[in-house]
Amino acid sequence: MQTQTESGAQVRPSRRARTRLHLGIVSAGIIAAWLASFAPPARAQDLSSTEAVRALDARNADEIRAGIESMGLAGSARSVPALERRIRRGLPPTLLRLAVDTLAMIGSRDAGPILLELLSHRRAEIRLAAIQGLVACRPRDTARALEAALSDPDAGVRAAAAGGLGQVGARAAVPTLFRALDRGILEAAMAIGQLASAAQVETLLGYVGRLPLDALTPGLMEILARDDIPERTKLGVIHHLGELASPEVRIFLEALLDFLPPEGNDALREAAEQIAMRIAQ
């Protein structure tokens, strides 16, 4: 398929992020990006669903944009086939990105085929948008496609794929994410923290000292925040970090104390406080 895209800056979560990455953040980010891409004209708001579909066949770019925007504002899965056909026919750069973002915002699994196809688009911005769309729409084979995208030539796409695996709950992908971490895809650490079993936590701890601590702390914070990880495993994480006795560990533990709920985490709080105080001395 021959289509064009426009270049766009990628905004990725900071590696120093210390709070959990919820699925709602992804949805909010897609909506914000979509809204930022246009100032909705009255025409887009006034179009009926039939008129919006017809507008996609217009020769005028403004009319096509109005049709896409109208579909996004309606948010109906019934718009997906028309958007898919229009994408396959080809769109100028700005409109292609808007169409893909609109599919993501609609969030229908019916968008799966075109989003999967766009993972091989020649432009990294569109591959990135397709990944975001897959995470939002969750069609079949999403996890497999995201694992494959970990080998994408673009670093931003690889990072998004790693984060996406954590967001869709692809627990079977943890071994693949460890291999990605070995290849320097540091965003895999957070996904591992979201998905790893208690037994796999020990493997993640093996990277402490091998990789920068601030690359691992998002994943470690995820583990410490999860209700399905045993307390003994969480205590093992804290004591393992305590062996480093570095200023970075103290900062992490102090952040953990601010993050943990005041009740129900007495053992974790006590361990973090004692180790942080010991490092500070």
Secondary structure, DSSP 8 states (H G I E B T S, - for coil): --------------TT--S---HHHHHHHHHHHHHHT----HHHHH--HHHHHHHTT-SSHHHHHHHHHHHHHHT-GGGHHHHHHHHHH---HHHHHHHHHHHHHHT-GGGHHHHHHHTT-SSHHHHHHHHHHHHHH--TTHHHHHHHHTT-SSHHHHHHHHHHHHHTT-GGGHHHHHHHHHTT-TTHHHHHHHH--HHHHHHHHTTBTTB-HHHHHHHHHHHHH-TTS-HHHHHHHHHHHHTT--HHHHHHHHHHHHHS-SSS-HHHHHHHHHHHHHHH-
